[in-house]
Amino acid sequence: MIGRVTIIGEAGVNHNGSLDLAFQLVEAGLEAGVDVIKFQTFKAEKLVTRTAEKAEYQKAATGSGESQFDMLKRLELSYSDFTQLADFCRTKGIEFLSTAFDTDSLDFLVHTLGQKRLKIPSGEINNGPYLLSHAQIGCDIILSTGMSTMDEIETALGVLAFGFLAPSAKADPCAFREAYASREGRGILARKVTLLHCTSQYPAPVGEVNLRAMDSMRDAFGLAIGYSDHTPGITIPIAAVARGAQMIEKHFTLDRSMDGPDHAASLEPLELKAMTEAIRQVEAALGDGIKKPCPSEMSTMGVARKSLFAARDIAEGSVIGEEDVCVLRPGTGLSPMRYWDIVGTKAPRRFRTGDALFLPEGKDQ
């Protein structure tokens, strides 16, 4: 058993800048059974230049008539809004999580809202100062790895290891490498970091998901591995859990037809619930890996298996031959694997056709 899979419902910016819609997303996530509701906390002017173009998927969803800055400005929630959201999640008994895209937002989430773990998105995996500021806080970290190579992941982990171990020390690339190579560094990463495999396209082509990369990451880094999914539907995250993902992140929306950059690649509430239920079933089905009869099989074993029976009348003391033995259901008697033990022995008593056979007294049954 790998333990309970953590399911993160990524509300992201699918609230369209409306606090009321954000509250509705929390309610929908609760109903779907996710463990965490995640948002994104940012100030557009600290995230993107005013002339930056949208990503192609954003243009497809919202048109190309505005800049990425203008789009993001419309999607901002205030710190006051996030305070209300965090309080709302707390009263509902679900974890509030938000990704901070700037230092002020990070400080707000941790020191004002008391967020206990941090999520680093794929786009920031090569942002050394950003990574370091997160690690220096000391919270557990979820690191998405879309668009990255194994070398880039290792470099990012070096920054995190250094930040965890020496939050006030002078930072430099050599120190990052030393921290990652150290026993202490690898130990603290194993305790505090979850890596999420990801394909950063919206929607992500199924043929480019490469779930086997989770195995490579697990073997290379020795960390908990999860999967952040952008494919259509629910099949791939379920498959990821079957392959050992310990955390699943999935965008969801109240309505895929709404205006906004991420709605079209998100699940609707009933789909999110179906995904959650399927993950819980897979989680239960994974078991402990020990091959043995299950309790529910015990009643079937006697019916489905076979035993050794007399194929014809056998006189007491006569030597039992192959022609005297047959294999039939039920399996409540001598196992057919003992066939060669019983053939050639003397019958301990008289057997009639159809009687269950047994070995002479003193022989292992």
N, C-alpha and C positions, 0 to 999 in steps of 0.2 A: 504494500500500500504506500503510495507516494505522499499521502496526506491530503488534506482538503485543498483543492485548487482554488486560488483566489481569482474571482471574476470581477473585472473592473468595467463598469459601464461608462464609456467615454462620452459624456454629454458635450464636452469641448465647447465650441461656440454655437452649438445648435439651438441655443436660446435666442439667437438673433439679437442679442443686446437687451432682451426683456427679462427682468427679474421674475415676472409672473410665469413666463415660459420655463425659466430655470427651475422654479419650484415644481412645475408640472413634470419636468424631466426627472427630478428626484423621486416624485411619487411613482412615475412609470418604472424607474429602475428598481424601486422597492418591490413593486408588484411583480416584476420579472425575476426577483430573487438574486440580484447581483450583490456582491459584498461591498463594493466601493462605487461611489459616484465621483467621476473626475471632471473637472473644468479646466479652463486655461486663464491665468491671471496675467495681464499685460497692460502696458501703455503703448499705444501704437507708435508714438514718437521715439520710444526706446527700443523698438523691435525692428523697424524697417525704415528705409529712406522714403521720402515723400514721392520719389519718382520710380520706385521699384515696381516692376511688372508683377502681375499675378502669375502663379503657376498655371500650367495648361489646364489642369483639372478645375482650377478655380475659375478660369476664363470660361470653360465649358458650362460651369454651373451658374455663374453670375454675370457673364458677359465681360467684355474687355473695355467698357466705357469708363471705368474708374481705375485708379491705381490700387495696388495692394494696401497702401497706407489708408486710403479712404475706406476700403472695404473693412479693414481691421478696426478702424475708428468706430464704425457703425456697430461692431460686434463686442465692444468693450463693456464690461460691467465694472461698477465702482467698487472700491474697497468696502464701502458700506453695504453694497449688495452681497459681496462675498461673506461678510460677517453674518448677515441674515441667513445666507445659504448654509454656512457652517453650523449655525445654531439650529437651523431646521433639520439638517442631517442628524445632528446630535440627538434631538428630541425624537427622531424617527428610528434611531438605533442603527444607522448605517454610516459607514466611514466617509467623511468628506475628504477629497483629495483634489488639489489643483496644481498644475504645472506653472511655475513662475518663469517668466521670460526676461526678467530684469532683476537687478539687485534689490531695488525697493520692494518689488512684489515678493521676492523670496523672504526678505526680512518681515514683511507683513504676514505672510502665511505661517511662518514659524513662530515668530515672537508675539504676534497679536492673536492669531487664530489657534496657535498651538498645534499645527500640523506635525504629525509624528514621523511621517516618511515623505520622501520627495521623489518626484517623477521627472526624469530628464528625457526630453524628446529626441528623436533621431537627428533632427537638424542641428542639435547642439553638441553632438558627440566629439566634434573637433574644436569646440570652443573651450580652450584650456582655462581661462579665467573663470568662466561660468561653472565648469566642472569643479574647480578648486573651491569656489565659494560655497557650493553645495556640500562638498565633503567636510569643509571646515566646521560646519554646523554640527555634524556628528549624527544626523538622522540616518535611518536606513534609506537606501537609494534604489530606485527602479530605473534602469538604463536601457532605453530603446536603441536598437542598433541598425535601423534601416539605412541603406545607402553606404554602409561601412564595410571595410575589410577586416580580417582578423588582426592585422597589424594596428589598424586604427583603434580597434576595441582594446587591444593590449595597452596602447599608449594612453587611452582615456582611463583605463583602470589604474595605470601608474599614477596619474594625477589624483585620482580618488584615494588611492592608498596613501599617498603623501599627505593629502589633506586630512584624512582620518587620523594618521599617526602623529603629524606635526603641524597642527592647525596654525601655529603662529610663526613657524620657521620660514626662512627665505626660500622661495620656490625657484626651481630651475629644472630643465629637462633631465639633467644628470640625477638630480635628487628624486625625480619621479621614477626613473628606471631603477634606482637603488631601492626605493620603497616597494615597487612591484616585485622585485626579485627577492626581497627579504621574507623570512618566515613570518614575521609579524604582519607584514603587508598582505601576504596571501591569506593569512588567517583572518584579518579584519575584513577583507573583501568577501571571504566566504560567509562571514557572519552578517554582513550588512548590505550586500549588493545582489540584486536579481537582474539578470540580463534578459531582455526581451528581443527575440528574433523578430524581424519586421521587413516587409517589402513596402517601401514608401511611394506608393502610387495609389490613386483613388479613382476608381476601384483598382485593386492589384490584380494582374492577370494570374490565374491559378497556376499556369505553367511556369511562373517565375517566383512562386512562393518558396520552394526549396526547403521543406520542413526538415530534411536531413541536416541542414546547417545547425539546427539545435543540438544534434549529437556532437558535431564538431566543436561547437562552443562549449558544451558541457565537458567534453574531454580535455579541451585546451585550457580552460580557465578554472574548472572545478567549482563553478558557482551554480546557484539555483537558476534554472532556465524557464522562461515563459515565451509567450507569443502574442504580439500585437497585430491584429488582423484587419486588413482593408479589402479583403475579397468580398464579392457579393455572396449573400446567404450565410448559412451557419455551418456548412460541411467542414471547412478547413480548420476553424478553431476546435471543433470536436475531434478531428483527426490529430491536431497538435496535442491535445490532452492524452489521447491514446498513445502518442509517441513520447509522453513524459513531461509535457509542459506543466509547470506548477502554478502558472499565472496566465490568465487570458485577458486581453484588453480588446474591446470592441466598441466602435462608435454606434450610437443609437440616437434616434430622433423621434419626435411625436408623429411626424408625417414626412415621408421622403420627397413629397412634391413641394415642400416649402422652399422659399428662396433662401439661399445661403450656400457657402462653398462646400460643406460637408454632408448636407442632408442626403444627396443622391447616393452616396456610398455608405449610408448608415442603415442599421436595422430599425424597423418599427417595433413598438412595444411587444406585440405578440410574438414576433420573431426573436426578440431578445429573450423572452421567457422560454421559448422553445429551445434556444441555444443553451440557456442555463440548465434547464431540466435534462437535456441530453448530456451535458458535461457531467452533471451529478450522477447520471446512470453509468457513463464511461468510468468515472472516478470510482464508483462502487465495484464495477466489473474488473478493474485492474488487479485488485486483490493484493496478496503478499508475495506472490511469485513462487510459493512452495507448491509443487505438484503433489496433490493427495486427494483422496475422495472427500467430497464436500458433504456436509450433513444431509442436504437434500437428495444426494445420490444414494444414500445408504439403503433406502427402501427399494430403489430401482436395481441395485446390485444383484440381489437374490433372484429377481425376475429376469433380468437381461443376460446374466452370465449363466454358465453351464456347469454341470458336475458329472462325475463318472457314475454310470449305471450298468447293471448287468444286461447284456444284450440277449442272454438266454439263461436257462437254469444252470446253476453251477453247484456241484456237489461239494460238501464240506471236505476240506483236505486236498481237493484236486488243484492242479496247477492252473492258474488263470492265464488264458491265452489272449492274444489280440482279438480273436473272434468273439471272446466272451464280454468284451467291454465296448460300451458306446457312450457318446457324449451328448447329453441332453439338458435342457432347462428343467428345473430351476438350478440356480447356482448356490444352493444352500449346503451342498455336500462337499465331497472331495474334489479339489480343483483338477481340471483336465491337465494342468502342468505336472500332476503326480501320475500321469498315465504310465510312464516308463518305470515308476516305482512299484506299481501294482501288478503290471504284466510280469509273469514269471514267479509270482509268490503263490503260496498255498492259501486257498480260501479259508478264512478263520471260522466260517460257518456256511450253511447252505444259503445260496442266494437264488431267489426266483427272478424271472424275467421282469425287468423294470425296477428291481430293488436298487437302492443307493449302495454303492460299494464303499468299503473302508479297508484300511490296512490292518494287518494283524496287530494285536495288542503289543505295545512296547515300541512300535515304529511311529515316527513323527507323523502326525496327521496333517 
